[in-house]
């Protein structure tokens, strides 16, 4: 019986990491780190002024990502969009959207309510 080749070992490790989800996490962490490094070079760039509407949309997407367990994608979004790592509190988001949260609505991301509002308008 022959020894496995280096390529076979690399592929076996890659497949193992892919199956348990760690490969995706590692890739997301590397992308996030690269974006953070690229965004930290102040001598070449002016600070990005993000419009309030874009901040709100990004926060809705972040809430959706976290709720669905896309934590690494959320990290990459934060790095790419140059937003603060602290998420805007849900009650602030709800206030900006004129959504009244209760024990039923607080269980799902606000982005679902935005979508539902548009779907209800199409039905009328």
One Martini backbone bead per residue (centre of mass of N, CA, C, O) as a GRO file, in nm:
protein
  124
    1UNK     BB    1   0.096   0.037   0.024
    2UNK     BB    2   0.065   0.364  -0.041
    3UNK     BB    3   0.128   0.675   0.003
    4UNK     BB    4   0.000   0.965   0.028
    5UNK     BB    5  -0.023   1.244  -0.122
    6UNK     BB    6  -0.017   1.571  -0.086
    7UNK     BB    7  -0.274   1.628  -0.253
    8UNK     BB    8  -0.455   1.426  -0.100
    9UNK     BB    9  -0.428   1.560   0.177
   10UNK     BB   10  -0.531   1.837   0.102
   11UNK     BB   11  -0.810   1.739   0.001
   12UNK     BB   12  -0.900   1.605   0.268
   13UNK     BB   13  -0.889   1.860   0.440
   14UNK     BB   14  -1.076   2.036   0.271
   15UNK     BB   15  -1.325   1.849   0.292
   16UNK     BB   16  -1.347   1.854   0.599
   17UNK     BB   17  -1.380   2.163   0.624
   18UNK     BB   18  -1.634   2.181   0.445
   19UNK     BB   19  -1.826   1.987   0.605
   20UNK     BB   20  -1.795   2.162   0.893
   21UNK     BB   21  -1.757   2.488   0.792
   22UNK     BB   22  -1.461   2.608   0.821
   23UNK     BB   23  -1.383   2.706   0.539
   24UNK     BB   24  -1.584   2.941   0.520
   25UNK     BB   25  -1.485   3.087   0.773
   26UNK     BB   26  -1.194   3.133   0.685
   27UNK     BB   27  -1.256   3.295   0.430
   28UNK     BB   28  -1.411   3.523   0.574
   29UNK     BB   29  -1.182   3.612   0.764
   30UNK     BB   30  -0.984   3.688   0.543
   31UNK     BB   31  -1.157   3.898   0.398
   32UNK     BB   32  -1.195   4.079   0.643
   33UNK     BB   33  -0.895   4.137   0.694
   34UNK     BB   34  -0.832   4.260   0.420
   35UNK     BB   35  -1.039   4.491   0.434
   36UNK     BB   36  -0.923   4.622   0.688
   37UNK     BB   37  -0.649   4.688   0.572
   38UNK     BB   38  -0.746   4.857   0.327
   39UNK     BB   39  -0.915   5.066   0.520
   40UNK     BB   40  -0.637   5.170   0.696
   41UNK     BB   41  -0.536   5.378   0.461
   42UNK     BB   42  -0.534   5.718   0.514
   43UNK     BB   43  -0.335   5.846   0.297
   44UNK     BB   44  -0.533   5.758   0.036
   45UNK     BB   45  -0.801   5.827   0.207
   46UNK     BB   46  -1.106   5.922   0.259
   47UNK     BB   47  -1.354   5.930   0.448
   48UNK     BB   48  -1.640   5.759   0.453
   49UNK     BB   49  -1.964   5.867   0.351
   50UNK     BB   50  -2.250   5.735   0.472
   51UNK     BB   51  -2.553   5.710   0.402
   52UNK     BB   52  -2.828   5.665   0.591
   53UNK     BB   53  -2.971   5.460   0.405
   54UNK     BB   54  -2.732   5.263   0.391
   55UNK     BB   55  -2.709   5.205   0.690
   56UNK     BB   56  -2.992   5.088   0.721
   57UNK     BB   57  -2.966   4.860   0.519
   58UNK     BB   58  -2.720   4.725   0.649
   59UNK     BB   59  -2.862   4.669   0.921
   60UNK     BB   60  -3.081   4.485   0.807
   61UNK     BB   61  -2.885   4.278   0.692
   62UNK     BB   62  -2.740   4.209   0.953
   63UNK     BB   63  -2.982   4.104   1.108
   64UNK     BB   64  -3.045   3.880   0.907
   65UNK     BB   65  -2.771   3.731   0.919
   66UNK     BB   66  -2.770   3.666   1.220
   67UNK     BB   67  -3.044   3.515   1.231
   68UNK     BB   68  -2.924   3.298   1.002
   69UNK     BB   69  -2.599   3.257   1.070
   70UNK     BB   70  -2.418   3.487   0.898
   71UNK     BB   71  -2.148   3.586   1.055
   72UNK     BB   72  -1.924   3.609   0.835
   73UNK     BB   73  -2.077   3.785   0.636
   74UNK     BB   74  -2.112   4.018   0.835
   75UNK     BB   75  -1.811   4.081   0.866
   76UNK     BB   76  -1.765   4.153   0.570
   77UNK     BB   77  -1.969   4.381   0.550
   78UNK     BB   78  -1.836   4.564   0.757
   79UNK     BB   79  -1.564   4.589   0.612
   80UNK     BB   80  -1.672   4.690   0.328
   81UNK     BB   81  -1.864   4.935   0.455
   82UNK     BB   82  -1.737   5.087   0.705
   83UNK     BB   83  -1.868   5.001   0.962
   84UNK     BB   84  -1.963   4.948   1.257
   85UNK     BB   85  -1.944   4.675   1.469
   86UNK     BB   86  -2.180   4.792   1.597
   87UNK     BB   87  -2.500   4.745   1.631
   88UNK     BB   88  -2.799   4.857   1.579
   89UNK     BB   89  -3.056   4.883   1.752
   90UNK     BB   90  -3.366   4.764   1.700
   91UNK     BB   91  -3.531   5.009   1.805
   92UNK     BB   92  -3.401   5.207   1.605
   93UNK     BB   93  -3.491   5.067   1.347
   94UNK     BB   94  -3.796   5.071   1.405
   95UNK     BB   95  -3.822   5.377   1.422
   96UNK     BB   96  -3.716   5.443   1.131
   97UNK     BB   97  -3.965   5.244   1.012
   98UNK     BB   98  -4.231   5.250   1.178
   99UNK     BB   99  -4.212   5.004   1.389
  100UNK     BB  100  -4.407   4.794   1.595
  101UNK     BB  101  -4.302   4.615   1.851
  102UNK     BB  102  -4.353   4.279   1.955
  103UNK     BB  103  -4.356   3.951   2.052
  104UNK     BB  104  -4.390   3.869   1.747
  105UNK     BB  105  -4.193   4.064   1.577
  106UNK     BB  106  -3.913   4.012   1.737
  107UNK     BB  107  -3.850   3.718   1.598
  108UNK     BB  108  -3.788   3.887   1.336
  109UNK     BB  109  -3.668   4.047   1.092
  110UNK     BB  110  -3.729   4.358   0.951
  111UNK     BB  111  -3.698   4.280   0.651
  112UNK     BB  112  -3.965   4.120   0.639
  113UNK     BB  113  -4.151   4.373   0.670
  114UNK     BB  114  -4.067   4.518   0.419
  115UNK     BB  115  -4.150   4.296   0.224
  116UNK     BB  116  -4.448   4.272   0.315
  117UNK     BB  117  -4.531   4.560   0.239
  118UNK     BB  118  -4.483   4.524  -0.067
  119UNK     BB  119  -4.668   4.279  -0.107
  120UNK     BB  120  -4.930   4.421  -0.010
  121UNK     BB  121  -4.927   4.644  -0.230
  122UNK     BB  122  -4.953   4.443  -0.474
  123UNK     BB  123  -5.241   4.321  -0.382
  124UNK     BB  124  -5.405   4.615  -0.414
   0.00000   0.00000   0.00000
